[in-house]
Amino acid sequence: MSIMQDSREATMEGRRTDGTPIRRPLSPHLQVYDMMQLTSALSIASRITGVIWSVGMVILVWWLVATATGPGAYGAVSWFLSSWLGVLGMVGLTAAAWYHTLNGVRHLAWDAGYGYDLPTTYKSGRAVLVATAVMTVLTWLVAIIAWAS
C-alpha cells in the first residue's frame, strides 16, 4: 500500500460501466471550485452565513443570560452591542440572517424541482443578493425609526 504524498491524490478506484478501471476523487474540495463562478460563491457564502448565524445565537444567549443576571451584566452587554464594533457586528449578522434565509427559500424551490436551469439559477442568485441588501437596509431603517420614536 503506497503512502499518499498529496491530498489531491485522494481517490477511489472504481470501474466504468464497460468494466475499465477508473480513479475518481473521493469528494470535491475547494481547489476544484472556480471562485469567480456565481453559483460556487453563493454556495460557499451560504455555509459561511450559517456559521455567522451560530455566532449570532451565542450573542443572543449572552444577552439573555446578562438580562437574567442583573443590571451590571446587562449594562456590559448593552455597552458592547451599542459600540461601533457591536453595531457593525449586528448589521453583519442581519445581512447574514437575511442571506441565509433567502438562499434557503431558493433551495426549497430547488427541492420542489424549480429553477435548475443555469439562467434561472443565476437570476435567482442575483435576486437573493439584491434582496439581502434591500432587506438588511429596511430592517435597520425600521429598527432606527422604532428606536427614535
Backbone as a ProteinNet text record, in pm:
[ID]
protein_1_A
[PRIMARY]
MSIMQDSREATMEGRRTDGTPIRRPLSPHLQVYDMMQLTSALSIASRITGVIWSVGMVILVWWLVATATGPGAYGAVSWFLSSWLGVLGMVGLTAAAWYHTLNGVRHLAWDAGYGYDLPTTYKSGRAVLVATAVMTVLTWLVAIIAWAS
[TERTIARY]
84.1	0	88.8	65.3	150.4	102.5	196.5	163	134.7	21.7	-19.9	67.6	127.8	214.5	136.8	26.3	-50.4	-197.9	-265	-405	-495.3	-451.4	-532.2	-532.2	-445.1	-440.7	-540.5	-619.1	-717.5	-823.8	-817.8	-909.5	-971.9	-1080.9	-1147.3	-1130.6	-1088.4	-1074.7	-1206.2	-1251.1	-1377.7	-1371.4	-1485.8	-1493.4	-1605.5	-1580	-1684.2	-1784.9	-1893.6	-1996.6	-1944.8	-1840.9	-1785.5	-1678.3	-1650.5	-1556.8	-1416.2	-1384.6	-1248.7	-1227	-1108.5	-1082.2	-1069.1	-1108.3	-1101.5	-1074.3	-1000.9	-976	-1059.5	-1143.4	-1229.1	-1191.9	-1210.1	-1183.1	-1285.2	-1243.1	-1334.4	-1448	-1415.4	-1517.1	-1456.6	-1541.8	-1487.1	-1446.7	-1336.2	-1289.3	-1277.2	-1236.9	-1232.5	-1142.5	-1039.9	-949	-1013.8	-1129.7	-1193.1	-1297.6	-1330.8	-1431.2	-1368.2	-1439.8	-1399.4	-1465.9	-1386.8	-1443.9	-1504.8	-1472.9	-1531.3	-1668.5	-1708.2	-1837.6	-1941.5	-2051.2	-2152.6	-2210.7	-2237.9	-2300.1	-2208.9	-2080.4	-1985.7	-1976.4	-1966	-1954.3	-2078	-2196.7	-2319.4	-2330.2	-2285.2	-2288.4	-2197.4	-2077.8	-1983.9	-2032.3	-2090.8	-2144.6	-2258.6	-2335.9	-2444.6	-2389	-2281.3	-2219.5	-2159.3	-2096.7	-2036.9	-2144.3	-2256.6	-2363	-2427.3	-2425.4	-2473.2	-2386.9	-2256	-2163.9	-2186.3	-2205.6	-2231.8	-2360.5	-2461.6	-2586.8	-2559	-2472.4	-2438.7	-2373.2	-2284.1	-2221.5	-2328	-2422.7	-2532.2	-2616.1	-2634.9	-2711.2	-2634.2	-2502.3	-2420.8	-2435.2	-2437.3	-2456.7	-2595.4	-2696.3	-2832.2	-2836.3	-2773.1	-2768.9	-2694	-2584.2	-2508.6	-2599.6	-2676.3	-2766.8	-2876.8	-2935	-3040.8	-2990.1	-2873.2	-2815	-2783.9	-2729.6	-2699.7	-2827.5	-2934	-3061.7	-3113.8	-3100.6	-3147.8	-3056.4	-2928.9	-2832.3	-2849.8	-2868.9	-2887.5	-2840.7	-2858.5	-2827.3	-2680.3	-2588.7	-2446	-2408.1	-2448	-2416.6	-2490.2	-2616.1	-2693.3	-2630.5	-2581.1	-2516.2	-2390.9	-2313.5	-2191.4	-2224.4	-2325.6	-2364.6	-2421.9	-2505.1	-2563.7	-2455.9	-2355.2	-2245.5	-2175.2	-2144.3	-2073.8	-2159.1	-2285.5	-2370.7	-2400	-2390.6	-2414.2	-2284.7	-2168.9	-2042.8	-2037.8	-1943.4	-1935.7	-1907.5	-1827.4	-1797.8	-1922.4	-1998.1	-2120	-2225.4	-2241.1	-2339.9	-2297.2	-2169.5	-2120.3	-2144.1	-2118.6	-2144.3	-2291.7	-2378.2	-2521.7	-2572.4	-2518.2	-2555	-2509.5	-2387.4	-2338.2	-2421.9	-2462.1	-2548	-2683.5	-2736.1	-2863.7	-2851.5	-2743.5	-2722	-2705.6	-2631.2	-2612.8	-2745.5	-2827.1	-2956.6	-3047.1	-3052.2	-3136.1	-3084	-2952.7	-2896.2	-2924.9	-2899.1	-2916.8	-3064.3	-3154.2	-3297.2	-3342.5	-3305.7	-3348.7	-3287.1	-3162.6	-3099.7	-3163.6	-3210.1	-3282.4	-3413.9	-3483.1	-3606.2	-3573	-3462.6	-3416.3	-3392.4	-3332.1	-3307.9	-3438.6	-3536.9	-3667.5	-3731.2	-3714.2	-3765	-3693.2	-3563.3	-3488.6	-3537.9	-3565.4	-3615.6	-3749.6	-3826.5	-3955.2	-3938.2	-3815	-3787.9	-3788.3	-3786.7	-3790.7	-3655.3	-3621.6	-3505.5	-3371.6	-3369.4	-3242.1	-3164.4	-3232.2	-3158.2	-3065.8	-2953.8	-2847.8	-2891.7	-2966.3	-3008.6	-3094.4	-3184	-3268.4	-3186.3	-3087.7	-3000.1	-2926.1	-2875.7	-2806.1	-2902.8	-3022.7	-3121.6	-3162.4	-3188.1	-3229.6	-3114.4	-2992	-2876.6	-2859.8	-2874.2	-2865.7	-2981.3	-3099.5	-3216.3	-3193.1	-3130.8	-3100.5	-3004.4	-2903.9	-2807.4	-2873.3	-2955.4	-3023.6	-3123.2	-3201.1	-3299.7	-3232.3	-3116.3	-3042.7	-3006	-2954.1	-2916.1	-3038.9	-3146.6	-3268	-3327.1	-3338.5	-3399.5	-3313.2	-3180.7	-3092.8	-3112.6	-3115.8	-3136.5	-3274.9	-3378.8	-3513.9	-3522.6	-3459.7	-3460.7	-3400.4	-3287.1	-3222.3	-3295.8	-3360.1	-3442.8	-3559.1	-3626.7	-3737.9	-3687.7	-3573.1	-3517.6	-3483.6	-3423	-3384.8	-3508.4	-3607.9	-3731.2	-3803.9	-3810.1	-3875.1	-3799.7	-3666.3	-3586.5	-3603	-3613.5	-3624.2	-3763.1	-3861.3	-3998.7	-4020.2
-117.4	0	123.9	216.6	333.7	444.9	530	644	762.2	827	938.7	1060.9	1120.2	1236.1	1367	1368.7	1490.9	1459.2	1545	1517.6	1517.5	1582.4	1581.6	1445	1357	1222.8	1129.7	1183.1	1100.5	1057.4	932.1	883.8	752.1	723.9	596.3	521.7	401.1	323.7	253.3	265.6	204.7	156.4	123.9	77	148.5	175.8	233	123.9	162.8	64.4	-40.8	-4.1	-103.5	-190.9	-167.1	-251.2	-196.7	-88.1	-33.3	36.1	19.7	82.1	233.7	303	449.4	494.2	605.1	664.3	791.5	797.8	914.2	981.1	1113.3	1180	1136	1134.6	1095.6	1196.6	1322.8	1427.3	1556.5	1646.2	1773.8	1861.7	1929.1	2020.8	2159.1	2257	2394.3	2413.4	2330.5	2350.9	2318.8	2252	2221.6	2325.9	2416.6	2518.5	2641.2	2700.5	2827.6	2936.4	3005.9	3103.4	3223.8	3243.2	3354.2	3316.7	3192.4	3147.8	3181.3	3244.9	3291.5	3177.4	3065.7	2955	2901.6	2892.1	2845.4	2945.2	3071.6	3175.6	3179.5	3165.6	3167.5	3044.9	2931.4	2809.4	2820.9	2869.9	2886.3	2994.4	3102.1	3208.4	3157	3064.1	3006.8	2932	2861	2790	2888.1	2993.5	3093.8	3164.5	3200.1	3268.4	3175.5	3045.7	2952.3	2956.6	2968	2979.8	3113.5	3220.3	3352	3348.6	3279.3	3261.2	3195.9	3096	3027.4	3124.2	3207.7	3309.1	3406.2	3440.8	3528.4	3467	3337	3270.2	3272.3	3263.7	3274.8	3415.1	3516.4	3654.5	3669.9	3608.2	3613.3	3549.9	3434.7	3368.3	3455.7	3517.9	3608.6	3721.2	3780	3889.2	3841.5	3724.4	3671.1	3639.2	3578.1	3547.1	3675.9	3775	3903.4	3971.5	3960.1	4018.5	3952	3822.1	3748.8	3767.6	3799.1	3809.8	3937.9	4047.7	4172.7	4293.3	4411.5	4536.4	4552	4502.2	4515.6	4439.4	4313.9	4230.8	4282.7	4322.6	4374.5	4503.6	4586.9	4711	4685.6	4582.7	4549.5	4501.2	4414.7	4365	4478.6	4561.4	4674.5	4771.2	4795.1	4883.1	4826.9	4695.4	4635.2	4639.6	4600.7	4595.4	4733.3	4837.8	4972.8	5042.5	4977.4	5033.4	5020.2	5088.4	5082.3	4940	4865.2	4727.4	4638.6	4662	4585.4	4612.7	4740.2	4776.2	4719.6	4729.3	4671.9	4520.7	4455.4	4312.4	4278.5	4360.3	4335	4359.6	4458.8	4480.9	4360.9	4314.2	4195.5	4072.9	4057.1	3944.3	3954.2	4075	4094.7	4056.1	4099.4	4063.7	3912.9	3850.9	3705.8	3633.3	3682.7	3619.7	3629.2	3746.2	3761.1	3676.7	3676.6	3597	3448.5	3400.8	3258	3217.9	3304.7	3276.8	3277.7	3381.2	3391.9	3282.5	3249	3140.7	3006.3	2995.2	2875.2	2860.8	2971.7	2969.3	2927.4	2977.1	2937.6	2786.3	2732	2587.9	2509.6	2564.9	2499.2	2490.1	2596.2	2592.1	2483.5	2470.6	2364.2	2227.5	2213.2	2085.6	2049.4	2151.2	2127.4	2104.7	2119.1	2091.5	2213	2333	2455.6	2525.5	2587.7	2674.6	2607.7	2488.5	2418.6	2461.9	2518	2555.8	2672.5	2677.7	2772.4	2919.5	2964.9	3106	3138.5	3049	3072.4	3067.7	2981.1	2973.3	3105.1	3162.2	3290.9	3403.2	3403.2	3507	3498.1	3378.1	3364.1	3397.8	3367.5	3403.1	3553.4	3621.5	3768.9	3827.2	3767.1	3814.6	3799.6	3690.9	3670.9	3779	3811.7	3914.9	4051.8	4087.6	4217.4	4221.7	4115.3	4110.9	4115.7	4054.7	4060.3	4204.3	4276	4416.4	4500.8	4483.1	4562.1	4530.6	4403.9	4365.9	4406.1	4403.6	4448.3	4596.9	4675.1	4820.1	4847.8	4780.9	4801.5	4762.2	4652.6	4609	4714.9	4770.7	4871.9	5004.8	5038.3	5159.6	5147.2	5033.6	5011	5013.1	4951.4	4949.7	5089.3	5169.7	5306	5392.1	5379	5455.8	5415.8	5285.1	5238.6	5286.7	5287	5331.3	5480.3	5557.6	5702.5	5746.7	5663	5700.8	5699.5
0	0	0	-92	-103.8	-10.5	26.5	111.3	19.5	43.2	-40.3	-10.9	-113.8	-98.1	-101.9	-172.2	-193.9	-167.7	-90.6	-56.7	-180	-286.9	-409.5	-476.4	-431	-486.3	-418.6	-322.6	-252.6	-352.8	-391.5	-494.3	-453.9	-521.7	-505.2	-637.1	-629.8	-752.4	-779.4	-902.1	-941	-1084.7	-1138.5	-1276.7	-1348.1	-1476.2	-1560.9	-1594.5	-1659.2	-1693.8	-1790.9	-1869.4	-1962.2	-1896.1	-1766.8	-1693.5	-1684.2	-1755.5	-1748.5	-1613.9	-1556.1	-1425.5	-1437.9	-1332.3	-1329.1	-1186.1	-1171.5	-1039.7	-1030.3	-929.4	-908.7	-777.1	-768	-639.3	-535.4	-408.7	-302.2	-287	-292	-284.8	-338.2	-389.4	-437.5	-319.2	-335	-232.5	-294.5	-214.4	-261.8	-383.1	-398.3	-510.8	-645.9	-647	-774.9	-812.4	-719.6	-747.7	-811.5	-905.1	-963.2	-880	-798.6	-706.1	-776.7	-902.2	-976.1	-1032.5	-1017.6	-1065.2	-958.4	-998	-904.5	-821.6	-884	-811.3	-701.5	-727.9	-626.1	-511.4	-545.5	-443	-354.1	-414	-334.7	-245.6	-294.3	-214.2	-93.3	-114.3	-4	92.1	38	123.4	210.3	158.8	238.8	359	340.5	452.1	553.4	503.6	591.1	672.4	608.5	682.1	784.9	760.1	861.2	986.3	967.2	1081.6	1152.6	1075.6	1135.1	1216.4	1166.8	1240.7	1375.1	1376.5	1501.5	1600.3	1551.8	1636.6	1688.7	1603.6	1644.6	1755.1	1750.1	1856.7	1989	1981.9	2103.1	2161.8	2077.5	2123.9	2185.8	2125.4	2181.2	2319.5	2334.7	2465.3	2566	2523	2610.5	2659.1	2567.4	2601	2696.2	2669.6	2755.4	2896.2	2904.7	3036.2	3110.5	3041.6	3105.6	3152.8	3074.9	3113.9	3241	3250.1	3366.8	3488	3463.6	3572.3	3652.4	3583.1	3656.2	3578.3	3638.4	3567.6	3529.2	3610.6	3578.7	3452.8	3447.9	3330.8	3207.5	3225.5	3113	3059.9	3150.5	3109.7	3027.4	3065.7	2991.4	2850	2838.9	2706.5	2622.5	2683.8	2610.9	2563.5	2650.2	2609.9	2486.9	2489.7	2376.6	2250	2261.2	2140.8	2084.6	2166.6	2116	2072.6	2092	2043.7	1891	1828.7	1682.8	1635.8	1711.3	1675.4	1690.7	1796.9	1819.1	1713.2	1678.5	1575	1440.1	1409.2	1284	1280.6	1393.1	1401.8	1385.9	1444.7	1433.9	1291.6	1223.7	1083.2	999.5	1025	954.1	984.5	1110.7	1147.9	1079	1068	998.3	851.5	787.9	646.9	631.9	721.7	715.3	735.3	827.7	853.2	729.9	669.6	550.2	434.8	413.4	303.8	324.7	445	472.2	457.6	502.1	491.1	345.6	272.6	132.5	46.5	72.5	-2.2	34.5	158.2	199.4	123.6	99.8	19.9	-123.4	-173.5	-307.7	-314.4	-210.7	-206.2	-194.5	-124.4	-117.9	-256.5	-335.1	-472.8	-552.1	-531.7	-599.5	-554.4	-424.4	-373.4	-436.7	-472.6	-538.2	-688.5	-738.5	-878.9	-969.4	-911.7	-992.1	-991.3	-1103.7	-1109.5	-1127.3	-1183.7	-1202.2	-1325.7	-1424.8	-1545.2	-1511.7	-1581.3	-1547.1	-1549.6	-1651.3	-1648.1	-1525.3	-1488.6	-1370.9	-1243.4	-1237.8	-1121.4	-1101	-1208.4	-1197.7	-1160.1	-1218.9	-1185.6	-1039.1	-991.1	-851.3	-756.8	-796.2	-714.8	-703.3	-815.5	-812.9	-732.6	-746.1	-671.2	-520.8	-479.9	-338	-289.1	-367.8	-327.8	-315.1	-414.2	-411.1	-295.8	-278.8	-171	-34.2	-21.2	104.9	138.7	40.4	63.7	98.3	23.4	45.9	183.8	218.4	345.1	464.7	447.9	556.6	583	475.9	491.2	550.5	500.9	554	701.3	738.6	878	968.1	926.6	1009.8	1007.4	896.2	894.1	991.7	990.1	1082.7	1226.8	1252.3	1389.1	1435.3	1350.4	1388.3	1409.5	1322.6	1337.1	1465.7	1493.7	1615.4	1740.2	1733.2	1847.1	1871.8	1763	1774.9	1822.7	1805.9	1845.1	1993.3
[MASK]
+++++++++++++++++++++++++++++++++++++++++++++++++++++++++++++++++++++++++++++++++++++++++++++++++++++++++++++++++++++++++++++++++++++++++++++++++++++

